[in-house]
């Protein structure tokens, strides 16, 4: 049985700005409906974040999508095929 794809967060930022994402890591099953992520920015008056999946802002239907509020929706089908 193939394992579910892992989800990870990568943050690019200047050293004086801190970004915390909750949850910091999560593994989702393909049949999971959605996962809410939250970001907290400190060290800047600009607390806006841009959400991306695999470096694609907003994601895609193949890898999953994420909206401006941090709601991630996984793809309907897994890219991993069982052996």
Secondary structure, DSSP 8 states (H G I E B T S, - for coil): -----EE-------TT-EEEEESS-EE--TT---EE-EEEEESSS------EETTEETEETTTEEE-TT-EEE--SS-S----
